[in-house]
Amino acid sequence: MTVPSTTPATEPAAVAPRVAEHLNRALHDLLAADPDVRVLGEDLVDPYGGAFKITRGLSTRFGDRVRSTPLSEGGIVGVGAGLALAGRKAIVEMMFADFVALAFDQITNFAAKSTSMYGRPVPIPLVVRCPSGGRRGYGPTHSQSPQKHFIGVPGLNIFELTPFHDAGALFAEMFALAQPCLLFEDKVLYTRRVYRDGVVDDLFHYELTSSTPTLTGGGHVARVFADGDPEPDCTLITHGGSVHAALEAMRALLMEEDIACELLVPARLHPLPELPLRDSPGLVCVIEEGSEGGTWGAEVARLLYPRLWGRLQRPITLVSSADSVIPAAPHLERDTLVGPEQIRRAITNALG
Amino acid sequence: MIEIRVPKLNNNDASYLLVEWIAKDGEAVREGDPLVVLETSKAAEELAAEADGVLHRLLPEGADCSPGQPIAQLHSPNTSLDAPASATPAALSGFSAEPSTGPVSTSASVAPGVRAETAAGDIVVTAPAQRAMEERGITLDQVRSLGKKLIRATDLDALAPASGSLTPTPGPLTAPAPTTGTPSAAAEASGAAGAAGEWVREADPGDLTGGDVAGGDLVDREPAGGEVVELSRGQRRTAEVVEKSHREIPAAYTVIKVDVTDALLAARGLTREHRVLIGVTELVIEALGGLREQYPMFFASPVGGRAARQATAVHVGVTVDVGRGLFIPVVRDADSRPIGDLARALSEHRKTAMNGAFREDDLSGGTITLTLHTDDAVILAIPVVFPGQTCALALTAPQAEVVPQRDGELLVRKTVSLGLAYDHRFINGRESAEFLRTIKTALEGRRHDGTAGGGN
């Protein structure tokens, strides 16, 4: 494949790829490396290549291992789970995470249960990809973050793409679990660049903490810290889609109020991996874009309270989006969804 | 000097990649010449020079830039170039140079892409640390000796005040606005800031070369009064228009109540018939289309203050504000197109307001303006008469009211307030009321089946 050499004197390699490109590359590599992998979803096939172009080029390169399906999320996930049950590895794309509600039954009652109700463990290597999140003005039914509805389903794992984690490694981890996984991918994140080499920007660095082997496993957690790694006044925990909002809040808190925050971003949201918390984590704040009530953050807090009891000076602060449908008008959407200002306000209020 | 800022190219990306500079640094360019290629996640866009000038780049190729960020300056050809080059060390090192913040950001808002700006590009001092340095007379060189990149207030505890410099830096510190002063004065100012960690007040406004006087005047000399916020480009444009209107147009106002009970029912029928959303707004636009011959002055354009040019068609500007700034896109030819077409045109404009960018064509050529006040609590709104027009209508959302009938029965009806702000040089109160009443008659004469009844 030749690339026209109109690109200028910059070394393209110096610019980190956008998350969408990175994810697309990971899928290409995965299909090339493992002939068992199948990809299903609505309008995936080239030239359209999927609503967000994450599957661009796959059908051209891998033929009928990549298929466009009828518009029936329940049907698609059912077929994917069936493929997995029969020994293949299936990746199913929901065009928007909002539509995964249509596949709730197939995911919770068929795929997740199939791992354990046949009298012996049955591998179900199935990944359901869900483009989630708002801030694009797409309105109430194309902007949601429905992660919380899938927490606590036995046999089901929830992952989310982050700008820190390698997408290829995540697919490997999910298939190694041999259990159905939901992979949430924030749509706004698609257009941001992945972080590399431990650098976030001029002020912040990150590292991927190696996971301590626990019963649940759960991979690496990204830890973002200010230059010099100062003892944090506040430990933030969030999922991939809210990373940039959290970073903006961290920058403002540090530069304007001298409040140092550390940010932990697990790629696996449930079951939650061991978080690399300090002995004195300061204020602990869990941030998520999902709407208030029955949240992922509440689940994180439930797991952290026994562990941190006696070392917390304040209750764990939960920041989520408003208890509201998501308006389409950008200014109303901005007020509804968690953004840097809400995070900053929550933290200064809790510390004040 | 003109600052070239990154425009908002789409809705989806928070930042774009500066792929390539087409014009050379220090090169003289003409208006319209391509300067630079920016890449969004979907497409590449070329930016052209807004005016003639000598290009001074602020960002290297391969850098990310966000909407609103300055990426280059255009200097008038006769100013020396090395001055501005040294004036913005922060920008050169890849940090955005926000015009209203100093070397250390003290902005209270969390603007996207707020970057730490270090005095010399090597250390970052938080605002509380900055204040503590001023109070305790600690110099930047002392802070550098700590060997840290990030300096917080607690880091200063290790430092004694500089010997013999117990006096704090005299006077309140104000960052120089990069765009004020002659380039050389600005260079000296910022150069000094870079070297000594102190920065001076803005240059003498009498020395200004460019059109940035207002920007300079906006810089608050007394920081105690809080942060100075610059208006967005869109709001600046709005400000210019309403200032001009206020300065030049002696406006008066008439408002009437219109019963739209039947019109609303008719609109529902029309919506079904034309398969496009039709409401009172669309009915008003349609009604305006029939009024030009009877009321030419209402669609005319002032020529000086004593004459007006008559319009040859009815083009209705309609206010749209979905939270991304106020726009007045124009629905054209309301006098010759069927209501379905008019409604579709308006609907397209609304979509553009939500998702895209208006073209200059969409926003120009209006012969009358209709301002919409869709919050149902609004009962009265007095619009500003758009310069170049003689009047502007204001329409509120329908409100329910109970009307006692002669037989003692109570009738619920829906009404709107329909107002007219008019240039009193061209239109008097009597005509304004007549004009409004004609629209009222057209709306109230709407029959349920959608046809226009009554009226004239």
Contacts between the chains, C-beta under 8 A, distances in Angstrom:
chain1	res1	chain2	res2	distance
A	7	B	19	7.3
A	7	B	20	7.8
A	8	B	19	6.2
A	8	B	20	3.8
A	8	B	21	7.8
A	8	B	37	7.9
A	8	B	61	5.6
A	9	B	61	6.4
A	10	B	19	7.3
A	10	B	20	7.7
A	10	B	61	4.5
A	10	B	62	3.6
A	11	B	62	7.4
A	14	B	62	5.7
A	15	B	17	6.3
A	15	B	62	5.7
A	18	B	41	5.6
A	20	B	41	6.7
A	136	B	11	6.4
A	136	B	12	6.2
A	137	B	11	6.4
A	137	B	354	6.0
A	137	B	355	6.7
A	187	B	12	8.0
A	188	B	12	7.4
A	188	B	14	7.4
A	190	B	41	7.2
A	191	B	12	5.3
A	191	B	13	4.6
A	191	B	14	7.1
A	191	B	40	7.9
A	191	B	41	4.1
A	192	B	14	6.5
A	192	B	15	7.5
A	193	B	15	8.0
A	193	B	64	7.2
A	201	B	115	7.8
A	202	B	94	7.7
A	202	B	95	6.7
A	202	B	115	6.9
A	202	B	116	6.0
A	202	B	124	7.1
A	203	B	116	5.3
A	203	B	124	6.0
A	203	B	150	6.7
A	226	B	150	5.7
A	227	B	124	7.2
A	227	B	148	7.7
A	227	B	149	4.7
A	227	B	150	4.2
A	228	B	148	5.6
A	228	B	149	6.7
A	228	B	150	5.4
A	230	B	150	7.5
A	230	B	152	6.9
A	244	B	14	7.1
A	248	B	110	5.4
A	248	B	112	6.8
A	248	B	114	7.2
A	249	B	110	6.5
A	251	B	110	7.8
A	251	B	114	6.2
A	251	B	116	7.2
A	252	B	110	4.4
A	252	B	114	6.6
A	254	B	126	6.0
A	254	B	150	7.8
A	254	B	152	7.7
A	255	B	104	7.6
A	255	B	105	5.5
A	255	B	114	7.7
A	255	B	116	5.8
A	255	B	124	7.5
A	255	B	126	5.2
A	255	B	127	6.0
A	256	B	105	7.4
A	256	B	106	6.5
A	256	B	107	7.3
A	256	B	108	6.7
A	256	B	126	7.2
A	256	B	127	4.8
A	256	B	128	7.8
A	257	B	126	7.9
A	257	B	127	7.5
A	257	B	128	6.7
A	258	B	126	4.9
A	258	B	127	7.5
A	258	B	128	4.1
A	258	B	129	6.7
A	258	B	152	5.0
A	258	B	153	5.1
A	258	B	154	7.6
A	260	B	152	7.0
A	328	B	354	7.1
A	329	B	322	5.0
A	329	B	323	5.5
A	329	B	354	7.4
A	330	B	322	6.6
A	330	B	323	5.0
A	330	B	324	6.0
A	330	B	354	7.5
A	331	B	322	7.1
A	331	B	323	2.4
A	331	B	324	7.4
A	332	B	323	6.8
A	334	B	323	7.5
A	340	B	110	4.2
A	341	B	109	7.8
A	341	B	110	5.5
A	344	B	110	6.0
